[in-house]
Amino acid sequence: MLATMLREQILDGSIADGAMLPAERELVEQTGLSRGSVREGLRILEAEGLIKTRSGRYGGSCVTRPSGDMVSDQINRFARVSGIPLESIVQARVVLEPALARLAALNRNNEDIKRLAEISQRIVAANKDDVPTYLDENVNWHCALAQASHNTLLHTFTISIAKLIRDATGLQNMAPPSVRLAVIKAHEKIEEAIVAGDAALAERRMSKHVTAYAEHVRTLMSGKRRNGQS
């Protein structure tokens, strides 16, 4: 009951970000709930990332609005706990990223273009001798493209998906030299379309890129399953 009431007030802005909630004793008096019920409500809100609680003389519960990073981390944890297979994660990317490329071509600004170009340079520099950095920067590139769409919700989803694919790629060695080179070339073509503001071309090129990668993952995972059965 307390968690529901406070949650709505936090989310609709009635209780501002950074505001201190009343002390437990005051909440007991205001709501008529037991101290145990008040504490349980506060624990629920803290677990949801809506408040941070500090103990001590100057402690209390401070309101914290959910950030994109928090939501992304929750999606990431859900996928891991649920055991969602890599093929399904890549499939989500095939659906999402062509639309993001279209939006990026329509909405990008000079800062977005500069960010993508700088990340691309780091990807090329790391390609031959520093695969972990290459993989990290590849994630950064896809997240930067999503940021260029200027759609906060889609950007948050992309961060979650990119992190999951990054972890799987590192563990299962899914980025041999030929794949890394193909990725670099695909990124160049997608960037060209985004810089030109050609939404349809950016969408087509991204669709071709992520579909090819999805096929690569399917082939690799099928081979691993066959080897496991033999």
Kinemage of the C-alpha trace (Angstrom):
@kinemage 1
@onewidth
@group {chain A} dominant
@subgroup {mainchain}
@vectorlist {calphas} color= white
{ca met a 1} P 0.000 0.000 0.000
{ca leu a 2} L 2.703 2.505 1.004
{ca ala a 3} L 4.955 1.413 -1.856
{ca thr a 4} L 2.131 1.827 -4.385
{ca met a 5} L 1.204 5.295 -3.131
{ca leu a 6} L 4.760 6.620 -3.010
{ca arg a 7} L 5.694 4.994 -6.319
{ca glu a 8} L 2.943 6.872 -8.141
{ca gln a 9} L 3.897 10.161 -6.494
{ca ile a 10} L 7.539 9.693 -7.458
{ca leu a 11} L 6.778 8.724 -11.047
{ca asp a 12} L 4.284 11.521 -11.679
{ca gly a 13} L 6.615 14.116 -10.158
{ca ser a 14} L 4.532 14.916 -7.075
{ca ile a 15} L 7.623 13.982 -5.068
{ca ala a 16} L 10.640 15.544 -6.750
{ca asp a 17} L 13.851 13.749 -7.633
{ca gly a 18} L 16.298 14.228 -4.739
{ca ala a 19} L 13.590 14.958 -2.189
{ca met a 20} L 13.801 13.315 1.238
{ca leu a 21} L 10.845 11.194 2.309
{ca pro a 22} L 9.455 11.662 5.816
{ca ala a 23} L 11.120 9.599 8.532
{ca glu a 24} L 9.699 6.160 9.304
{ca arg a 25} L 7.980 7.458 12.441
{ca glu a 26} L 6.270 10.226 10.466
{ca leu a 27} L 5.154 7.777 7.766
{ca val a 28} L 3.640 5.550 10.460
{ca glu a 29} L 1.705 8.507 11.841
{ca gln a 30} L 0.608 9.753 8.411
{ca thr a 31} L -0.548 6.394 7.030
{ca gly a 32} L -1.675 4.515 10.116
{ca leu a 33} L 0.449 1.558 9.039
{ca ser a 34} L 2.644 -0.432 11.350
{ca arg a 35} L 6.361 0.311 11.455
{ca gly a 36} L 7.018 -3.086 9.863
{ca ser a 37} L 4.675 -2.285 6.954
{ca val a 38} L 6.358 1.088 6.437
{ca arg a 39} L 9.794 -0.506 6.404
{ca glu a 40} L 8.650 -3.155 3.935
{ca gly a 41} L 7.236 -0.472 1.634
{ca leu a 42} L 10.510 1.426 1.724
{ca arg a 43} L 12.458 -1.768 1.018
{ca ile a 44} L 10.292 -2.398 -2.058
{ca leu a 45} L 10.921 1.116 -3.387
{ca glu a 46} L 14.645 0.788 -2.775
{ca ala a 47} L 14.729 -2.532 -4.633
{ca glu a 48} L 12.970 -0.819 -7.557
{ca gly a 49} L 15.614 1.905 -7.574
{ca leu a 50} L 13.146 4.651 -6.681
{ca ile a 51} L 14.754 5.606 -3.375
{ca lys a 52} L 18.144 5.362 -1.707
{ca thr a 53} L 18.180 4.831 2.040
{ca arg a 54} L 20.997 5.989 4.296
{ca ser a 55} L 21.291 4.989 7.942
{ca gly a 56} L 22.611 7.088 10.794
{ca arg a 57} L 21.781 10.390 12.396
{ca tyr a 58} L 21.539 12.253 9.092
{ca gly a 59} L 20.110 9.335 7.167
{ca gly a 60} L 16.737 8.807 5.572
{ca ser a 61} L 15.188 7.893 2.242
{ca cys a 62} L 16.031 10.052 -0.775
{ca val a 63} L 14.007 9.862 -4.005
{ca thr a 64} L 15.896 8.788 -7.144
{ca arg a 65} L 14.106 8.747 -10.484
{ca pro a 66} L 14.872 5.685 -12.664
{ca ser a 67} L 17.660 6.357 -15.171
{ca gly a 68} L 18.162 4.805 -18.573
{ca asp a 69} L 21.132 2.845 -17.205
{ca met a 70} L 19.000 1.390 -14.429
{ca val a 71} L 16.299 0.267 -16.871
{ca ser a 72} L 18.915 -1.166 -19.224
{ca asp a 73} L 20.511 -3.120 -16.380
{ca gln a 74} L 17.119 -4.535 -15.394
{ca ile a 75} L 16.446 -5.709 -18.956
{ca asn a 76} L 19.934 -7.211 -19.050
{ca arg a 77} L 19.369 -9.089 -15.792
{ca phe a 78} L 15.950 -10.306 -16.957
{ca ala a 79} L 17.450 -11.752 -20.134
{ca arg a 80} L 20.183 -13.535 -18.179
{ca val a 81} L 17.907 -14.924 -15.484
{ca ser a 82} L 15.341 -16.038 -18.056
{ca gly a 83} L 18.008 -17.788 -20.102
{ca ile a 84} L 16.961 -16.065 -23.328
{ca pro a 85} L 19.098 -17.632 -26.091
{ca leu a 86} L 21.542 -15.557 -28.080
{ca glu a 87} L 19.590 -16.182 -31.295
{ca ser a 88} L 16.547 -14.470 -29.765
{ca ile a 89} L 18.626 -11.512 -28.618
{ca val a 90} L 20.107 -11.107 -32.095
{ca gln a 91} L 16.620 -11.435 -33.571
{ca ala a 92} L 15.487 -8.487 -31.453
{ca arg a 93} L 18.389 -6.512 -32.867
{ca val a 94} L 17.318 -7.364 -36.434
{ca val a 95} L 13.875 -5.927 -35.701
{ca leu a 96} L 15.049 -2.840 -33.807
{ca glu a 97} L 18.214 -1.488 -35.400
{ca pro a 98} L 17.063 -0.796 -38.978
{ca ala a 99} L 14.375 1.501 -37.538
{ca leu a 100} L 17.007 3.160 -35.368
{ca ala a 101} L 19.215 3.781 -38.397
{ca arg a 102} L 16.272 5.428 -40.162
{ca leu a 103} L 15.604 7.663 -37.153
{ca ala a 104} L 19.306 8.473 -36.835
{ca ala a 105} L 19.419 9.645 -40.458
{ca leu a 106} L 16.425 11.880 -39.801
{ca asn a 107} L 17.342 13.217 -36.349
{ca arg a 108} L 21.160 13.179 -36.067
{ca asn a 109} L 23.064 16.342 -35.327
{ca asn a 110} L 26.721 17.281 -35.780
{ca glu a 111} L 27.647 15.931 -32.353
{ca asp a 112} L 26.084 12.554 -33.176
{ca ile a 113} L 27.981 12.349 -36.472
{ca lys a 114} L 31.247 13.249 -34.765
{ca arg a 115} L 30.673 10.639 -32.049
{ca leu a 116} L 30.041 7.863 -34.588
{ca ala a 117} L 33.126 8.831 -36.591
{ca glu a 118} L 35.383 8.834 -33.544
{ca ile a 119} L 34.138 5.421 -32.423
{ca ser a 120} L 34.637 4.061 -35.943
{ca gln a 121} L 38.233 5.233 -35.882
{ca arg a 122} L 38.810 3.416 -32.593
{ca ile a 123} L 37.210 0.256 -34.006
{ca val a 124} L 39.565 0.286 -36.986
{ca ala a 125} L 42.589 0.961 -34.760
{ca ala a 126} L 41.746 -1.965 -32.454
{ca asn a 127} L 40.714 -4.416 -35.182
{ca lys a 128} L 43.981 -6.296 -35.672
{ca asp a 129} L 45.704 -6.341 -32.303
{ca asp a 130} L 43.117 -5.610 -29.597
{ca val a 131} L 39.949 -7.655 -30.110
{ca pro a 132} L 38.439 -6.925 -26.644
{ca thr a 133} L 38.666 -3.177 -27.345
{ca tyr a 134} L 37.259 -3.742 -30.834
{ca leu a 135} L 34.262 -5.548 -29.303
{ca asp a 136} L 33.732 -2.824 -26.695
{ca glu a 137} L 33.878 -0.081 -29.309
{ca asn a 138} L 31.500 -2.010 -31.551
{ca val a 139} L 28.972 -1.909 -28.711
{ca asn a 140} L 29.661 1.813 -28.308
{ca trp a 141} L 29.021 2.374 -32.021
{ca his a 142} L 25.611 0.699 -31.980
{ca cys a 143} L 24.665 2.568 -28.802
{ca ala a 144} L 25.838 5.860 -30.339
{ca leu a 145} L 23.728 5.208 -33.414
{ca ala a 146} L 20.729 4.571 -31.168
{ca gln a 147} L 21.519 7.800 -29.327
{ca ala a 148} L 21.527 9.619 -32.670
{ca ser a 149} L 17.920 8.518 -33.156
{ca his a 150} L 17.024 10.785 -30.223
{ca asn a 151} L 14.498 8.228 -29.007
{ca thr a 152} L 15.378 7.628 -25.367
{ca leu a 153} L 13.353 4.444 -24.949
{ca leu a 154} L 14.801 2.744 -28.034
{ca his a 155} L 18.274 3.863 -26.991
{ca thr a 156} L 17.769 2.152 -23.615
{ca phe a 157} L 16.666 -1.107 -25.261
{ca thr a 158} L 19.665 -0.981 -27.582
{ca ile a 159} L 22.129 -0.632 -24.700
{ca ser a 160} L 20.712 -3.792 -23.095
{ca ile a 161} L 20.806 -5.820 -26.303
{ca ala a 162} L 24.287 -4.613 -27.248
{ca lys a 163} L 25.714 -5.538 -23.845
{ca leu a 164} L 24.210 -9.024 -24.023
{ca ile a 165} L 25.630 -9.615 -27.492
{ca arg a 166} L 29.009 -8.230 -26.421
{ca asp a 167} L 29.231 -10.677 -23.532
{ca ala a 168} L 28.262 -13.632 -25.737
{ca thr a 169} L 30.651 -12.566 -28.496
{ca gly a 170} L 33.568 -12.434 -26.087
{ca leu a 171} L 32.788 -15.792 -24.529
{ca gln a 172} L 32.090 -17.695 -27.748
{ca asn a 173} L 34.658 -16.112 -30.095
{ca met a 174} L 32.077 -14.985 -32.628
{ca ala a 175} L 34.167 -12.224 -34.157
{ca pro a 176} L 36.987 -13.727 -36.280
{ca pro a 177} L 38.983 -11.374 -38.557
{ca ser a 178} L 36.664 -11.834 -41.551
{ca val a 179} L 33.606 -10.890 -39.501
{ca arg a 180} L 35.351 -7.886 -37.946
{ca leu a 181} L 36.326 -6.577 -41.370
{ca ala a 182} L 32.775 -7.043 -42.688
{ca val a 183} L 31.421 -5.148 -39.679
{ca ile a 184} L 33.781 -2.219 -40.279
{ca lys a 185} L 32.735 -1.980 -43.936
{ca ala a 186} L 29.036 -2.187 -43.033
{ca his a 187} L 29.417 0.540 -40.422
{ca glu a 188} L 31.078 2.815 -42.980
{ca lys a 189} L 28.176 2.445 -45.407
{ca ile a 190} L 25.571 2.979 -42.696
{ca glu a 191} L 27.370 6.087 -41.466
{ca glu a 192} L 27.500 7.482 -44.992
{ca ala a 193} L 23.731 7.164 -45.285
{ca ile a 194} L 23.182 8.750 -41.872
{ca val a 195} L 25.468 11.684 -42.659
{ca ala a 196} L 23.626 12.154 -45.974
{ca gly a 197} L 20.312 12.126 -44.137
{ca asp a 198} L 19.055 9.299 -46.354
{ca ala a 199} L 16.693 7.471 -43.997
{ca ala a 200} L 15.617 4.738 -46.420
{ca leu a 201} L 19.209 3.910 -47.383
{ca ala a 202} L 20.352 3.881 -43.751
{ca glu a 203} L 17.525 1.503 -42.888
{ca arg a 204} L 18.321 -0.860 -45.776
{ca arg a 205} L 22.029 -0.942 -45.022
{ca met a 206} L 21.463 -1.577 -41.327
{ca ser a 207} L 18.963 -4.326 -42.133
{ca lys a 208} L 21.525 -5.999 -44.389
{ca his a 209} L 24.202 -5.655 -41.687
{ca val a 210} L 22.244 -7.068 -38.746
{ca thr a 211} L 20.608 -9.788 -40.867
{ca ala a 212} L 24.031 -10.990 -42.025
{ca tyr a 213} L 25.257 -11.028 -38.442
{ca ala a 214} L 22.159 -12.945 -37.320
{ca glu a 215} L 22.838 -15.558 -39.993
{ca his a 216} L 26.442 -15.791 -38.807
{ca val a 217} L 25.254 -16.411 -35.246
{ca arg a 218} L 22.707 -19.028 -36.336
{ca thr a 219} L 25.336 -20.910 -38.335
{ca leu a 220} L 27.837 -20.796 -35.499
{ca met a 221} L 25.355 -21.874 -32.836
{ca ser a 222} L 24.020 -24.708 -35.015
{ca gly a 223} L 27.572 -25.961 -35.439
{ca lys a 224} L 28.161 -25.861 -31.700
{ca arg a 225} L 24.951 -27.826 -31.055
{ca arg a 226} L 25.906 -30.452 -33.639
{ca asn a 227} L 29.346 -30.833 -32.112
{ca gly a 228} L 27.790 -31.199 -28.682
{ca gln a 229} L 25.526 -33.989 -29.897
{ca ser a 230} L 28.274 -35.933 -31.676
